[in-house]
Amino acid sequence: MNRVDTASILDLISQYDQREIDADTITHWHQHISHLDRATVEEAIHIHHKTSAYRITPEAVLDITQQIQTRTATPPAPKRRARMTTYTITGAINDHCPDCGAQPGHTCTRHGHETAMPCISRLLGRPVGNRQQPTH
């Protein structure tokens, strides 16, 4: 962010706590937050004012933006874990899938996305009905 962005951030903050903004304030804040993405800083400000009764500081912005970045960088593991449970309980994870071609240790797929349940053929260990065998 540049100094104009920092001044805009301080203007947003002043809407919450009516603080006075001068050149020294802009310089102080700019030294702390200039390396951050403006949208992330704005989100951090809104989060702070929803969760705290205290005036926001540059340090608080840094803490909250770090949490935001960690949150967005962490993949949603619980859904994947629940999906894998179905395969593990049925034992299907150990077998090749004759329908979608998934290899042992991998989940079945439909249209390029993992499915929550194994294909019926994989559960039975043999092709079902008139399904076409994938050609690889």
N, C-alpha and C positions, 0 to 999 in steps of 0.2 A: 504494500500500500504506500501511497505517497502522502505528503502532509495534508493535502486537500481531503483525501479519504479519511485520514485520522481526525481532521476537524469535523467531518460529517459523522463519524462514529461518536465523537464527543457531543455533537448536537443531539444525536439519538439518546445518548446517556442523560443529557440535561433535560430531556422530556420526562424522564423518570424522577430525577432528584434535584432539578433546578440548580445545578452547579454553574458557577461562573467559568467561562472559557476564555483564556487569554493565551498569548504566545508561549509562555512558559509551560502552561498545562498541555498545549498541543505538542511541544517539544518533548516533555516528559513521557507522554503517552506514546508518541511516535517512536521513541527510543525502545520501548518495550514491545510494541505490537506491529511495527512496520513490516515484519517478515511474514505476517499471517494473512490469510485470505479474508477479504472484507466480508463476504457472506457468512463465513464461519464465525467471525468476530460479532457480527450482528446477531447471529443465533445464540452465541454465548451471552450476550447482553440480555436478550429476552429471557433466556433460561435463568440467569442470575436474578433478575427482577421478579420472576415468578416464584423463586425458591428462597430468596433471602430478603430480609428487611434492611440490610446494611447497604451503604453506598458501594458501588462497584469500584474496584481498583484494577490497575493493569495486571497485577499478579493474579487476581481472580479470573480475569479474562484468559490469561495464559493457562491456568488450571482447567477451566471449562473447555477451552478449545482443544486441549490435549485429550480430554475425555471424549469430546465429539469425534476427534480423529481416530481414537482407539475404537470407538463404537462403530464407526463406518468402515474401519479396516478389518474388523473381526467378522469372519463368516458365520452364518447362522448354524452352528453345530447341532443344537438340539433336534432340529428337523431331520438332519442327515442321520443322526443317531437313531431316531425313531424309525426312519425308513430302513436302516440296516437291521434293526431288531427283527422285523418281519422276515427278512431273508435268513437271518441266523436261526430263529426259532424253527422255521420250516426245513432248514438244512439246504435250501435252494442255492445259497451263496457258494456252495461247494461244487455245483454242477454247471456245465455249459447249457445255455438256453437255445433250444432248437428253433424258437420263433424269432427272437430278435438278434441272436448271435452273441449275446453277452457271455464273456469268458468267466470261468470260475473266479470268485473274489470280486466281481463287478456286478452292479445292479442292472436289471433289465431297462431298456430304453424304448420310448415311443417318441418319434419326431425329434430326436436329439436330446430329450430330457429324461432324467431318471424317473422311474415309476415307483410308487409306494409299495406295490405288490409285485411279486414275481409273476411272469407269464405262467398260465396254466400248464403248458407243456413242460416248463422247467420244474414245476411242482411235482408233476407226474413222472418226469424222467423220460417222456416219450412225446412225439408229436400228437396233437389232438385234431381230429376232423380233417378238413381239406386244406389246411394251412400250407402255404408255400415254404419250402426250406430256403433260407437266405443263401445267396451265392457269394462266396468271398474268395 
